[in-house]
Amino acid sequence: LIFTSPMVVFYGPNFLPDVPALSFVFIAWYFIARYSKSRKGILRWLSALFFCLSMLLKITSAISFIALGGWAIFELIFMRDDQQIFKFKLKHFLPFLLAVVPVIAWYVYADYYNSINKGHFSHHGIWPIWNMTKEDFLRIIDIQDKIFFKQLFLPYLQYFTLLIWTYLVIKIKRLHPVSRYFVLVLPAGFLAQVLLWFHILDYHDYYLINLIVVLVAIWAVFLAEAKKIKAKTYVRFISYGLAIGFFLWNVHMCDKHVQLRYVGWMNETFHKNYKALIDIEPSFQKWGIKEDDKVISIPDVSINTTLYYMNRKGYSDFGSDFSKPETFYWRIENGAKYLVVNDSSILSQDYLKPFIEKQVGTYENIAVFDLRGIVREKY
């Protein structure tokens, strides 16, 4: 069911660390579940290792790690041995405490590295809801409603999960103590994380991926309770049939939304403007543009998307305001030799006129201009 999430299926094989981090969390829980039955010490160490790997990739994946630690401490202090699930003694916390050390060290180093290299675009901290304007809040709500709510899971599955959670809360006294704990604590962690990082949910939908562990926990508790119900055979078969049908519906909608990401709204700019850059190398060679020749590539607000596609070093709109002629002169002085334009509609702009006088050539929608010899006017 996890793999009916369009976000998981889309980002999983791509470069973002969120899905690998979530996967490490599930592996960690697999080992801790095995430990609860066999009490083999190696399983604690393996669980701690994979929790560590998940947090090194994405600190927000720590939500269930923190919840597990809270329960283990609660067991140790307030529950008799025969009531405990994990039966941790003080020494058993050692692997998990050691797992936190490299995580802290890594993020301290990352913050230090960004500070000395002025990596302001790689933010390490919270972007809470209470620091937002009303306009930004309403804009993000609108984006979530129209786009990303449908991308986490099929909306009906999310509604059903909320209904399941409500049922479990109503029946909370009938649940096992550990189930009560996770049914209450994990959703609270879900809410806290959304509130603390709400500002980035406009376009950074992948921040929701590691919260899937909360939904999985709710499903797991519900299924454990459902197994206790002694239903007639025909009722079970009907239930299985409905579950399979609902699952297939989720698969179908996942495929539909993933296709929209690749060929629809999410990659519209790629297909319209960037795609030709992938095959432009033979034209570069014909025009005498070498691999080590720096270029200015516009329009491109990303760090290096178009530069990556054309396999060239240089400058995009990120960190450079190319709506001003002085920025062009600055980057030419930094070594830029060619201007690569992927959207012809901007060529009529006055600020571009001094830089598009010597056209090298065109390839599909791409126009290339020679910047060599252009110098800043002196007054």
N, C-alpha and C positions, 0 to 999 in steps of 0.2 A: 504494500500500500504506500510505503514511503516513496517508491519510485513511480508513483502516479502524480508526484508533485512536479509541475513544469519547471520550477526553480531548480530542483534537484537534478532533473534530467538535463536541463540546459547548462547549468554551471558545473555539474559533475565532471564532464570531460574537458572543461575549459580551465583557465589558469587561476581562478580565484580559489583561495584555501578553505572556503566555508564547508563545502561538501566533504573533502578529506577530513576536516576537523570533526564534523558530525560523525563520520564513519569511525574515526578513532574513539569517539565517545561510546558508540555502540559496542565496539570491541572491548573497551574497558569494562562496560557493564556485563558483557558476556563472561569475562573472567571473574568479576566480583560475584556474579550469580553462581558460577561454579564453585567459588570459594565458600559460599554460604552453605553448600552441601557437603563438600569434601574436606574443608579446612586445611588444604594444602597451602603452605606459605608462599610457594612460587607464584600462585595465582594472585595473591595480593600484589606482589611486585610487578607482575605483568599488567594488572589493572592500573596500577599507579603509573607505569610506563606509558600506557596508551592515553591516560588522562593527561599526562604531561605533554605528549606529542600534540594532542588536540588543542591544548591551551597555548602551546608555542605557535601553532598555526593561527589560532583565533581565540583571543582571550574571552570573548563572549560565549565560547563553548563551555566555560567553567560552571554554568548554571547547575547542572546535575551533580558535578563534582562537589560543589559547595553544599548542595542538598544532602548528598551522601554523607559528607563529613558531619553535618548537623545531626543526622539521624544516628550515626555511629556514636557520637558524643552523648546523645540523649539515652541511647541504650546503656552505655557504660555507667552513666550516673543514676538513672532512674528505674532501670528494669532489672529484674532477676535474670539469672543465667538461662533458666528454662523458657523465658519469654523472648529472649533476644534472637535476632535473625543472623547478624554477622558475628556476634560474640567477640568484638574487638577488646583486647587488653591494651594498655598504654603502649607496649612495644609494637603492637600491630599497626599503629598509626605511622611508624617510621617511614615506610615506602612512600606514603602520600605526602608526608611533610617534606621528604627529600625531593619529591616531584615538583614541589612549589619553587624550590631554589632556582633551577635553571629558568623557570618561567619568569620569575622576578628579575633575574640577571639579564635575560634577553630583552625584556621591555625597558629596563633601565638603560641598557646599551643602545637600544633603538631610539629612545628619546634623546640620549646624548648625541648619537650620530646625526639625528635630524637637526638638533640645535646648532651643532657646529657647521653643518652643511646647509643650513637654512631650508630644511625640507618641510616647509610650512604646509604643503599640500598633503602630507602624510600625517594626519592628525591622530595623536594618541591622547584620548580623553573623552569625556562625555559631551554630548550635544543635547541637553535636556529640553523637555517640552516647555518648561517655564521661562526659558530664555528666548522664546520665539515671539514674533509679532502675530497678531490675529490673522493677518493676510497670509503669512507663511503656513500657519496652522491649517487654515481652510484650504490652501492650495494642496498640502500634503494629504489631507483627508480626501480631497477630490481625486488625486492621483491614485491613492489606495483603492478607492471605491471603483474607479473606472478601469484600472489596469491590474495592480499588483495583488488585490484581494483574490482575483481569479487565477493568479499565478502561483500562489502558495500551494493550494489544493483546490479541487472543485469546490465552489462555495457551499454546495449542499453537504459535503463531507465536513466542512468546518462548522456549519450549523449543527450537524448531527453530533459532532464532537462536543460542542457547547451544551447540547441537550444531554449527552451522556454525563458530562461533568456535573451539570445541575442535578441529575438523578443521583450521582454518587455523593454529592454534598448533602442532599436530602436524606440519604440512607447512610450517612457517615458513621453512625454508631454501630452499624452492622459490619463495617469493614474491619479488617485486621489493622492493628495500630500502625504498622509500617505503610499500609495503603492509605490510611487516613492522612498520615504525614505528607506523603508525596502528592496526594490529590489536592492538598491545601497549599503546600510550600512551593511546588513547581509552578503552578499558575500564578502565584504571587511573584515569583521570580520572572516569569514571562512578562507580567504587567510592568514590573520595575524596569526590566531591560528596554521595553518599548518606550517608556516614559523618559529614561535616561538618554536614549539615542534616537528620539523621535525625529529630530531635525534632519537626520540623514536618510529618512525613509521616503524622500521624494523620488530619487532615482536609484538609490542603493538598496534595492529590494532584497539582495542577497543577505543582508543583516538578519533577516527573518529565518534563514535556513537552520541555524543552530537552535532555534526555539522549537523545531520540530520534535526534539526529544521530549518536550512537555506533552505534545499530542500523543506521542507513542506511549508515554507513561499512563495517560488517561485511558487509551485503548487497552493497554495491558491489564490494568486494574479491572476495567469493565468486563473483559473476556474472562478473567479469572473468576469474577462473580457470576457471570453467565453460565460458566461450566457447572456451577453448583445447582443450577435449576434443573429439576427432573421433568423434562418435557416429553410428551409422547413422540413416537418415532416420526409420524407424519409432520408434526410441528417442526422437528429438527430439520427434516429434509426441505421443508418450505423455507425455513430460516437460512439454510445453506444456499438454496437456490437464489434467494433474494440477495444474500451477501455476495455471491459470485456475480450476479447481474449488476449490482451496484459497483463492484470492483471493475468490471469490464467497462462500465460507463466512465469511471474515473480514468481508465487507461485511454479510452477514446478521446476524452476531453484533454488529457495531458498531451497526447499526440497533436491535437489541433492547436493548442496554445504554443507548443514548442515550434511547430511549423511557422506560426505567426511571428515568433521571435527571429527565426532564420530568414524568412522571405517577406515579412511584413514590417510592422512599425519599428521594431527594434533595430533592424538592419537596413532601413530605407536609405539612409545616407550612404551606407556602404555600396549598395547596388547602384545608386544614382551617381555618386561622385568618386568613391574610393576604389571600386573593384578593378578598374583599368590599371591602377598603379601596380597591381600584382604582376602584370605581364608587360610592364613598360621597359624592362631591362634591355631587350634588343634595340629598342629605339634610343635609349640612352647611349648604348655603344655606338650606334650609327651617328649620333650627334656629337660624339667625342666626350661625353660626360663620364668621368672616371668614378670608380667605387669610393674613392676617398674625397671626392669633391663635395663640399658642404652645400646644402640647398635650403631655401626658405620654402616651406610647404603650407599653402593656405587655400581655402579656409580649413582649419583643423584646431578645435579648442582642446583636444586631448593632449597628453604629454608627448606622444610619439607615434600615434596610430598610422598616419600616412607615411611617416619616415620609415616605419617598420615594413610596410607593404612594398615600398620601393627600394628597400635595403640601402638607405642613405642616411648619413648623419646630417644634422642641421637643426632647423628651428621651425616650430609650429606656432600657433597663436598662444599656446600655453607659455606664460612667462614673457610674452612679447606682444605688445600692442601694435599690430600691423595696420591699424587704422591711422597711424601717424607716420609721415615720411621719415622722421628722424629715427624711428625704430629700424626701418630698412637700412639706413646708412650705418646705424650701429651694428647691425648683424652682418652687413657687408664688410665692415672693418674687422669683425670677428672671424671672417673667412668665408662667408657665404658667396658662392659663385653663380648659382642659378636660382631662379624663381619658378616654382612648380605650382600651377593654379589648377584646381580640380573642379571649380565652378565658374563657368564663363560669365555668369551674371554679375560678378564683382569687377570685371575688367573695365567697366564704364566709370568706376570711381575715380575721382580726380587725384586722390593721393597715390594711385598706382601709376599714373601716366609716366613719371620719370623712369620707372623700372620695367616697363613693358615695350620699350622702343625697339629692342633687339630680340625678336622672336626666333628661337632655335628650331621649334617644330611643334607639331601636335600629334597626339595619339588618343583616338576616341575623344573623350571629353576633357583630356588633359592638355594644357598649354604650357610650354616651357620657354622661359626667357633668360637671356644672358645678362648677368649682373656685373660681369668683369669690366673694369674701367670706369664704373660709376663712382663718383666721389662726392662727398658732401660739399655743398656750396659754401664758400667762405665770404663773410661780409666784413 
